[in-house]
Amino acid sequence: MHRILATLMLPIALNGCAAVLVGGLFYHDSKTRDQRLAFTTDFQKQNLEREKAGLQPLKWCEELYKFDQSWYAEDKNCTPAPENAKPA
């Protein structure tokens, strides 16, 4: 009897898990996009301030590698990995 009840309840339980999983994936993706936008904006501001101070601008690929190696790997302009960049 318990096995029959467990078998009947399984689709209901899995349906709820799937909804939570899909929602979590959408949340993670939007969070990642927001973080990338914030990084890009901050990078541009820092380079503007460095330019005003007469300093060399930061290199996009090196900073990107420090920030997110998976995003760095997706960027076609950033290969191979910079030798002097160290993970944060």
C-alpha positions as CSV (number, residue, x, y, z in Angstrom):
1,M,0.0,0.0,0.0
2,H,2.8,2.4,0.9
3,R,4.6,1.7,-2.4
4,I,1.4,2.4,-4.4
5,L,0.9,5.8,-2.6
6,A,4.6,6.7,-3.1
7,T,4.3,5.8,-6.8
8,L,1.2,8.0,-7.2
9,M,2.8,10.9,-5.3
10,L,6.0,10.8,-7.3
11,P,4.8,12.8,-10.4
12,I,3.4,15.5,-8.2
13,A,6.6,15.9,-6.3
14,L,8.7,15.9,-9.4
15,N,6.5,18.4,-11.1
16,G,7.2,20.9,-8.3
17,C,10.9,20.2,-8.4
18,A,11.0,20.8,-12.1
19,A,9.3,24.2,-11.7
20,V,11.8,25.2,-9.0
21,L,14.7,24.1,-11.1
22,V,13.6,26.0,-14.2
23,G,12.9,29.1,-12.1
24,G,16.4,28.8,-10.5
25,L,18.0,28.6,-13.9
26,F,16.2,31.8,-15.1
27,Y,17.3,33.6,-11.9
28,H,20.9,32.5,-12.3
29,D,21.0,33.7,-15.9
30,S,19.5,37.1,-15.1
31,K,21.9,37.4,-12.1
32,T,24.8,36.6,-14.4
33,R,23.7,39.2,-16.9
34,D,23.4,41.8,-14.2
35,Q,26.8,41.0,-12.9
36,R,28.4,41.2,-16.3
37,L,26.7,44.5,-17.0
38,A,28.0,45.9,-13.7
39,F,31.5,44.6,-14.5
40,T,31.5,46.2,-17.9
41,T,30.2,49.5,-16.6
42,D,32.7,49.5,-13.8
43,F,35.6,48.6,-16.2
44,Q,34.7,51.5,-18.4
45,K,34.5,53.9,-15.4
46,Q,37.9,52.7,-14.1
47,N,39.5,53.2,-17.5
48,L,38.1,56.7,-17.9
49,E,39.4,57.6,-14.4
50,R,42.8,56.1,-15.3
51,E,42.9,58.1,-18.6
52,K,42.1,61.3,-16.7
53,A,45.0,60.5,-14.3
54,G,47.4,59.9,-17.2
55,L,47.7,56.1,-16.5
56,Q,47.6,53.3,-18.9
57,P,44.1,51.8,-19.4
58,L,43.4,48.3,-18.0
59,K,43.4,45.5,-20.4
60,W,39.9,44.0,-21.1
61,C,41.0,40.4,-21.4
62,E,43.2,40.4,-18.3
63,E,40.4,42.0,-16.2
64,L,37.8,39.7,-17.7
65,Y,39.9,36.6,-16.9
66,K,40.2,37.7,-13.3
67,F,36.4,38.4,-13.1
68,D,34.9,35.3,-14.8
69,Q,36.9,32.7,-16.6
70,S,33.9,31.1,-18.3
71,W,32.9,34.5,-19.8
72,Y,36.6,35.0,-20.7
73,A,36.5,31.7,-22.6
74,E,33.4,32.8,-24.5
75,D,35.0,36.1,-25.6
76,K,36.5,35.5,-29.1
77,N,38.9,38.4,-28.7
78,C,40.5,37.0,-25.6
79,T,42.7,34.0,-26.4
80,P,45.0,32.6,-25.1
81,A,44.8,33.2,-21.4
82,P,47.0,36.1,-20.2
83,E,50.2,34.8,-18.5
84,N,50.3,37.4,-15.8
85,A,46.6,37.4,-14.8
86,K,46.0,35.5,-11.6
87,P,42.6,34.3,-10.5
88,A,41.0,36.5,-7.8
